[in-house]
Amino acid sequence: MTTAGLPPGRLDAVDERLPLRRLAPLSAQHVLAMVASPVSTVFLTGQALGLGPGRTASLLSATLVLCGAGTLLQSLGVWKAGARLPFVMLPGGAATALFLQTAKDHGPATATGAVLLAAALLGAVLPFYARIVRLFPPLVMGVTVLLIGVGMIRVGAQLITGLPGTAGYAAPSAVVLAAATIGCTLLLLLLLRGVWRQTAVLLGMGAGTLIAVTTGLGHFAPPGGGGGGLSLPRLLPYGAPHFDVVAALPLLVFSLTTLAEITGQTVLNSETVGRVSDPGRDVPRVASTDALVSLLGGLFGTSLLVTSSENIGIVRLTGVRSRFVTAGAGALLVVVGLFAPLSRLPAGIPAPVVGGSSLVIYGIIAAMGIAMLGRTAPGATADSTVIALSLTAGLLPVVAPDIYQGFPGWARTILGSGVVAGTLTAVLLHPLFRRFAAREGGTGERVRGPDADPGPALRRGAR
């Protein structure tokens, strides 16, 4: 490893070991910036799946512990796993959306099987990394992320209206409470800066809950009993996993698309800490860690867990590049995940509050998909046609849910998933239309190699 600008013999900044008095507060700062994502994800998952207090607490414990373990592995590296860069690991927003959609359509045991299959696939394709990553340029990734956001807005709305089988419409008080939560979240996004701004969704949930309690629009009822002590993750909380390859297709496709994002994140992180970028060496290390930790996550009830570079802002702000700081953050997450009182809190959040927050989250995911598409050349005939046909294929099952009702079950699963239908359409049409555009002398997508930085939206939103 080399760091540009350092005198010979001097330790690379990324490998600098800090004294504990400096390491502890810097690591705590990283935890503060990242903890909102796993906590809010568990809030949403527990409400969407109707988990009881104990199971929600166990899921939060598992999520925090695995995020911490993954952060430790990425930061420190063991054998061929972990890039030894200051990465953190989080639940993927888009991956969680697909997990919940699979659980809704086929049951949580099938969703667990889908996570295990997707993690195994990600690990299996790493020897073919260079070929796979070229299937998912920004245009295809943009279509995928946009369709995930659009499809999951409906899931967030069901937390406000109630799940299928209930009245089918929302009580006015639920709509008001969700709107108040959204308003608080947006206000915090406008007013907060730095690390605190990254916790706006979590703080918005707290504000929504406070409004519910003080106005009578809802109630906060965390589970009682249990005392202090440890909160241990529960193995296979949804029962034995059920493996259905067709039902798992959305997560399988998504796991392959993450290779493009991992590439951009790894290049960005390497450049930030001053290390010479080597995607051929580092990307498989990052991806193999994602696959390993996601396999464990599937066994403990989570969706895919993914490496994120959203903490890079803190690295740039503080100027501290040491990977041992994020390793310390990983250790803190493990400790917090095993702390029982914190793990019992999510079950008390009112469903409309979680629904309002999820609408913000999934709306942002959809907007990030649009931003990715904006980095292509949508004015060109080839790209605009691919985008139009792919979005049509992906939105059809959203706007007309029964359109494929007369088809066989396997076809309904593939065509009825907007993410799978739209992504596969983009993957098949993109190279075809690019060749056509090249022959005609037109312009297609602004081609970006697999080593290119895909931009902030791709680095943060899709995962």
Sequence and secondary structure as in RCSB ss.txt:
>XXXX:A:sequence
MTTAGLPPGRLDAVDERLPLRRLAPLSAQHVLAMVASPVSTVFLTGQALGLGPGRTASLLSATLVLCGAGTLLQS
LGVWKAGARLPFVMLPGGAATALFLQTAKDHGPATATGAVLLAAALLGAVLPFYARIVRLFPPLVMGVTVLLIGV
GMIRVGAQLITGLPGTAGYAAPSAVVLAAATIGCTLLLLLLLRGVWRQTAVLLGMGAGTLIAVTTGLGHFAPPGG
GGGGLSLPRLLPYGAPHFDVVAALPLLVFSLTTLAEITGQTVLNSETVGRVSDPGRDVPRVASTDALVSLLGGLF
GTSLLVTSSENIGIVRLTGVRSRFVTAGAGALLVVVGLFAPLSRLPAGIPAPVVGGSSLVIYGIIAAMGIAMLGR
TAPGATADSTVIALSLTAGLLPVVAPDIYQGFPGWARTILGSGVVAGTLTAVLLHPLFRRFAAREGGTGERVRGP
DADPGPALRRGAR
>XXXX:A:secstr
  BTT  TT   GGG    HHHHHHHHHHHHHHHTHHHHHHHHHHHHHHT  HHHHHHHHHHHHHHHHHHHHHHH
H BTTB  SSS EEEE HHHHHHHHHHHHHH HHHHHHHHHHHHHHHHHTGGGHHHHHTT  HHHHHHHHHHHHH
HHHHHHHHHHH STTS SS  HHHHHHHHHHHHHHHHHHHH  HHHHTTHHHHHHHHHHHHHHHHSS        
  SSB    SSTTSS    TTTTHHHHHHHHHHHHHHHHHHHHHHHHHTB   HHHHHHHHHHHHHHHHHHHHHT
T   EEEE TTHHHHHHH    HHHHHHHHHHHHHHHTBHHHHTSGGGS HHHHHHHHHHHHHHHHHHHHHHHHT
S TTSHHHHHHHHHHHHHHHHHHH TTTTTTS HHHHHHHT HHHHHHHHHHHHHHHHHHHHHHHT   S    T
TS   HHHHHT  
